[in-house]
């Protein structure tokens, strides 16, 4: 082969190689363009859609069942409750207050007097002043000293033989009434602890006697109940030395009246016609002399002292509420 012909062939081979290389590059570019996101052979495509993954709901802890150990009687809520998401509005759980159970009834003290001052507390009591009544009484025979109330019976104004008494200003429809007292020995005066109707309508509104010590030896006392008429009444006898300290108590309900001596029940009245029910009542403490002595309260005799005393350590009134 001549040199000239070799050179011609070499030039043809180089052109062929360059052409093949260009074809290969074009194919590669074409393939690469087909795989590029957002492009086609004709131009850019629509931007790809973004997929949003929903946020999982916030887990909540259920309230404990009332039967679970340690569960409260009423549902409790967190001090900082987690907000609830919905429609772009943030809400918080509503906290409700459950109804509270009714408190059981019991005796509630509404009046008490331990007579610890030097004079009668007139905000709690009124003193009787009736020199010429069936039971003559003078307020001058009422005193307070040494932690006790003293009711005196004996000579007083205008040389009259006078008793004394006080009435509570606390009126209740049903309740508990009590007092601790003693009375000195001697005929002529009787000591009484009782409840009296607010409007003084006796016997229509009744009367309840916790203790009536009418005999001079002070060895007995009567429980009594009156209602509607003078003859509609019942009595019960207690035996004790009432010249010594004793507590008497009476509980008045709509369906019963119960009497106690030193904390022990001694008598109970349940007959409806005997139980006062038409008016409020208040506690009364009296040392009485009767103008018609001898029938119930003994008349004075040779052994009677000039003065008789009823001492009261305390008086209390309760309501059932």
C-alpha positions as CSV (number, residue, x, y, z in Angstrom):
1,X,0.0,0.0,0.0
2,X,1.2,3.4,-0.9
3,X,1.8,6.0,1.8
4,X,-0.8,8.3,0.1
5,X,-3.5,5.7,0.3
6,X,-2.7,4.9,4.0
7,X,-3.1,8.5,5.0
8,X,-6.5,8.8,3.2
9,X,-7.8,5.7,5.1
10,X,-6.6,7.0,8.4
11,X,-8.4,10.2,7.9
12,X,-11.7,8.4,7.0
13,X,-11.3,6.2,10.2
14,X,-11.0,9.3,12.4
15,X,-14.1,10.9,10.9
16,X,-16.0,7.7,11.5
17,X,-14.8,7.5,15.1
18,X,-15.8,11.1,15.8
19,X,-19.3,10.5,14.4
20,X,-19.8,7.4,16.5
21,X,-18.7,9.2,19.6
22,X,-21.1,12.0,18.9
23,X,-23.9,9.5,18.3
24,X,-23.1,7.9,21.7
25,X,-23.1,11.1,23.5
26,X,-26.4,12.1,22.0
27,X,-27.9,8.8,23.1
28,X,-26.6,9.3,26.6
29,X,-28.0,12.9,26.7
30,X,-31.4,11.7,25.4
31,X,-31.6,8.9,28.0
32,X,-30.5,11.3,30.8
33,X,-33.2,13.9,29.8
34,X,-35.9,11.2,29.8
35,X,-35.1,10.4,33.5
36,X,-34.9,14.0,34.8
37,X,-37.9,14.8,37.2
38,X,-40.2,17.5,35.9
39,X,-39.1,17.4,32.3
40,X,-40.2,15.7,29.1
41,X,-39.0,15.8,25.6
42,X,-41.5,18.6,25.0
43,X,-40.6,20.8,28.1
44,X,-41.2,21.0,31.8
45,X,-44.1,19.1,33.5
46,X,-46.5,20.2,36.3
47,X,-44.7,20.4,39.6
48,X,-45.1,17.2,41.7
49,X,-47.9,17.0,44.3
50,X,-46.6,17.1,47.9
51,X,-48.1,14.3,50.1
52,X,-48.8,15.4,53.8
53,X,-48.9,12.7,56.4
54,X,-51.5,13.4,59.1
55,X,-50.3,13.9,62.6
56,X,-51.3,10.9,64.9
57,X,-53.8,11.9,67.6
58,X,-52.4,12.7,71.0
59,X,-52.9,9.7,73.3
60,X,-55.1,10.3,76.4
61,X,-55.2,8.5,79.7
62,X,-58.7,7.4,80.7
63,X,-60.0,8.4,84.2
64,X,-59.9,5.6,86.7
65,X,-63.0,3.6,87.3
66,X,-64.7,4.3,90.7
67,X,-64.2,0.7,91.5
68,X,-60.5,0.9,91.1
69,X,-58.3,1.1,94.2
70,X,-57.5,4.7,95.1
71,X,-60.2,6.1,92.8
72,X,-62.0,9.2,94.1
73,X,-65.7,9.3,94.5
74,X,-65.9,12.1,91.9
75,X,-63.9,12.3,88.6
76,X,-60.7,14.4,88.7
77,X,-59.0,16.4,85.9
78,X,-55.4,17.4,85.3
79,X,-54.3,20.8,86.5
80,X,-53.1,21.4,82.9
81,X,-55.3,19.3,80.6
82,X,-54.1,18.7,77.1
83,X,-56.0,20.7,74.4
84,X,-58.2,18.9,71.9
85,X,-57.5,19.7,68.3
86,X,-60.3,20.0,65.7
87,X,-61.1,22.3,62.8
88,X,-58.4,24.7,63.9
89,X,-60.2,25.4,67.2
90,X,-58.6,24.5,70.5
91,X,-60.9,23.5,73.3
92,X,-60.4,22.2,76.8
93,X,-62.5,19.6,78.7
94,X,-65.3,20.9,80.8
95,X,-64.9,20.3,84.5
96,X,-68.2,19.7,86.4
97,X,-68.8,19.5,90.1
98,X,-70.7,16.4,91.2
99,X,-73.5,16.9,93.8
100,X,-72.4,16.5,97.4
101,X,-74.1,13.9,99.6
102,X,-76.5,15.3,102.2
103,X,-74.9,15.7,105.7
104,X,-76.6,13.4,108.2
105,X,-78.6,15.1,110.8
106,X,-77.3,15.5,114.4
107,X,-77.9,17.6,117.5
108,X,-76.6,21.2,116.9
109,X,-76.1,23.4,120.0
110,X,-78.0,26.6,119.6
111,X,-77.9,28.0,123.2
112,X,-75.7,27.3,126.2
113,X,-75.1,29.0,129.5
114,X,-72.5,27.9,132.1
115,X,-73.4,31.0,134.3
116,X,-69.7,31.9,134.5
117,X,-70.3,35.6,134.8
118,X,-71.5,37.7,137.8
119,X,-74.9,38.6,136.5
120,X,-77.6,36.9,134.4
121,X,-76.9,37.1,130.6
122,X,-80.0,39.0,129.5
123,X,-79.3,38.3,125.8
124,X,-80.2,34.7,126.6
125,X,-82.7,35.0,129.4
126,X,-85.6,37.0,130.8
127,X,-86.4,37.0,134.5
128,X,-90.0,36.7,135.8
129,X,-91.5,39.7,137.6
130,X,-94.9,38.9,139.0
131,X,-95.5,39.5,142.7
132,X,-99.2,38.7,142.7
133,X,-99.6,35.8,140.3
134,X,-100.6,32.3,141.1
135,X,-96.8,31.6,141.3
136,X,-95.4,34.9,142.7
137,X,-91.9,35.6,141.5
138,X,-89.4,38.4,141.8
139,X,-86.4,39.2,139.6
140,X,-84.5,40.3,142.7
141,X,-84.3,36.7,143.7
142,X,-82.2,35.8,140.7
143,X,-78.4,35.9,140.9
144,X,-75.3,34.4,139.4
145,X,-72.0,33.6,141.2
146,X,-69.4,30.9,141.4
147,X,-70.3,29.5,138.0
148,X,-73.9,28.9,139.0
149,X,-77.4,30.4,138.7
150,X,-79.2,30.8,142.0
151,X,-82.9,31.0,142.2
152,X,-84.1,32.0,145.7
153,X,-87.4,31.4,147.4
154,X,-88.5,33.3,150.5
155,X,-89.4,36.7,151.9
156,X,-89.0,39.5,149.4
157,X,-90.6,42.8,148.4
158,X,-93.6,43.9,150.5
159,X,-92.8,41.1,152.9
160,X,-94.2,38.6,150.4
161,X,-93.0,35.0,150.2
162,X,-91.7,35.0,146.6
163,X,-90.2,32.5,144.2
164,X,-88.1,33.3,141.1
165,X,-87.5,32.0,137.6
166,X,-86.0,32.7,134.2
167,X,-87.0,31.9,130.6
168,X,-84.8,31.3,127.6
169,X,-85.1,33.6,124.6
170,X,-84.4,30.6,122.3
171,X,-87.6,29.1,120.9
172,X,-87.6,25.9,118.8
173,X,-90.1,23.6,117.2
174,X,-88.8,20.3,118.5
175,X,-85.3,20.0,120.0
176,X,-83.3,18.8,123.0
177,X,-83.3,20.7,126.3
178,X,-81.1,19.9,129.4
179,X,-80.0,21.4,132.7
180,X,-77.9,20.3,135.7
181,X,-79.4,21.4,139.0
182,X,-80.0,20.8,142.7
183,X,-82.5,22.2,145.2
184,X,-82.2,22.6,148.9
185,X,-84.4,20.6,151.3
186,X,-87.5,22.3,152.7
187,X,-91.2,22.4,152.2
188,X,-92.8,25.5,150.7
189,X,-91.1,25.8,147.2
190,X,-90.9,23.4,144.3
191,X,-88.1,23.4,141.6
192,X,-89.1,23.0,138.0
193,X,-87.2,22.5,134.7
194,X,-89.7,22.7,131.8
195,X,-90.4,23.9,128.3
196,X,-93.2,26.5,127.7
197,X,-94.9,27.6,124.5
198,X,-93.7,30.8,122.8
199,X,-97.1,32.4,122.7
200,X,-98.1,31.5,126.3
201,X,-101.1,29.6,124.9
202,X,-101.5,27.1,127.7
203,X,-102.8,24.4,127.7
204,X,-103.6,24.6,124.0
205,X,-99.9,24.5,122.9
206,X,-98.8,22.2,125.6
207,X,-96.1,22.0,128.3
208,X,-93.3,19.5,128.9
209,X,-91.8,19.2,132.4
210,X,-88.3,17.7,132.4
211,X,-88.4,17.5,136.2
212,X,-90.7,18.9,138.9
213,X,-89.4,18.5,142.4
214,X,-92.4,19.4,144.5
215,X,-91.9,17.6,147.8
216,X,-89.8,19.1,150.6
217,X,-87.6,16.1,151.1
218,X,-86.3,16.3,147.5
219,X,-86.4,12.5,147.2
220,X,-88.5,12.4,144.0
221,X,-89.2,14.3,140.8
222,X,-92.0,14.2,138.3
223,X,-91.8,14.1,134.5
224,X,-94.9,15.6,133.0
225,X,-96.5,16.3,129.6
226,X,-99.5,18.4,128.9
227,X,-101.3,19.1,125.6
228,X,-104.4,20.9,124.3
229,X,-106.5,20.6,127.5
230,X,-105.8,20.7,131.3
231,X,-106.9,17.1,131.7
232,X,-104.9,15.7,128.7
233,X,-101.7,15.0,130.6
234,X,-99.5,12.1,131.8
235,X,-96.8,11.9,134.5
236,X,-93.9,9.7,135.5
237,X,-92.1,9.5,138.9
238,X,-88.3,9.6,139.2
239,X,-86.5,8.6,142.4
240,X,-83.2,10.3,143.3
241,X,-81.8,12.7,145.9
242,X,-82.4,16.0,144.1
243,X,-80.7,18.0,146.9
244,X,-77.6,16.7,145.0
245,X,-76.5,17.5,141.4
246,X,-78.4,15.7,138.6
247,X,-78.7,16.4,134.9
248,X,-82.2,16.2,133.4
249,X,-82.7,16.0,129.6
250,X,-85.7,15.9,127.3
251,X,-85.7,15.2,123.5
252,X,-88.8,16.5,121.7
253,X,-89.7,15.1,118.3
254,X,-92.9,15.1,116.3
255,X,-93.6,11.5,117.1
256,X,-92.1,11.1,120.6
257,X,-90.8,12.8,123.7
258,X,-88.0,11.1,125.6
259,X,-86.9,11.9,129.2
260,X,-83.4,11.2,130.6
261,X,-81.9,11.4,134.1
262,X,-78.1,11.6,134.2
263,X,-77.9,10.3,130.6
264,X,-80.2,7.3,131.1
265,X,-83.6,7.1,129.5
266,X,-86.4,7.0,132.2
267,X,-89.6,7.6,130.2
268,X,-90.9,7.8,126.7
269,X,-94.1,9.3,125.4
270,X,-95.3,8.2,121.9
271,X,-99.1,8.9,122.1
272,X,-99.7,11.5,119.3
273,X,-102.5,13.4,121.2
274,X,-100.0,14.0,124.1
275,X,-97.2,15.4,122.0
276,X,-97.2,19.3,121.6
277,X,-97.0,20.2,117.9
278,X,-98.6,23.6,117.4
279,X,-96.0,26.1,118.7
280,X,-92.3,26.6,119.4
281,X,-91.1,26.2,122.9
282,X,-88.3,27.5,125.2
283,X,-86.5,26.3,128.3
284,X,-87.7,27.6,131.7
285,X,-86.1,27.3,135.1
286,X,-88.3,28.0,138.2
287,X,-88.4,27.9,141.9
288,X,-92.1,28.2,142.7
289,X,-94.4,28.9,145.6
290,X,-98.0,28.1,145.0
291,X,-100.8,30.3,146.5
292,X,-102.8,27.1,146.8
293,X,-100.0,25.2,148.6
294,X,-100.6,21.7,149.9
295,X,-102.2,20.1,146.9
296,X,-99.1,19.9,144.8
297,X,-96.3,22.0,146.3
298,X,-96.0,21.4,150.0
299,X,-96.8,24.3,152.3
300,X,-94.2,25.7,154.6
301,X,-93.9,24.0,158.0
302,X,-91.9,24.3,161.2
303,X,-88.8,22.7,159.6
304,X,-88.8,24.9,156.5
305,X,-85.8,27.2,156.2
306,X,-86.3,30.9,155.7
307,X,-84.9,30.7,152.2
308,X,-84.8,27.9,149.7
309,X,-82.4,27.7,146.8
310,X,-82.4,26.1,143.4
311,X,-78.8,26.1,141.9
312,X,-78.2,25.5,138.2
313,X,-74.8,24.5,136.9
314,X,-75.6,24.8,133.2
315,X,-78.4,24.9,130.7
316,X,-78.3,23.9,127.0
317,X,-80.6,23.8,124.0
318,X,-80.0,21.9,120.8
319,X,-81.8,21.6,117.5
320,X,-82.0,18.5,115.3
321,X,-80.4,19.6,112.0
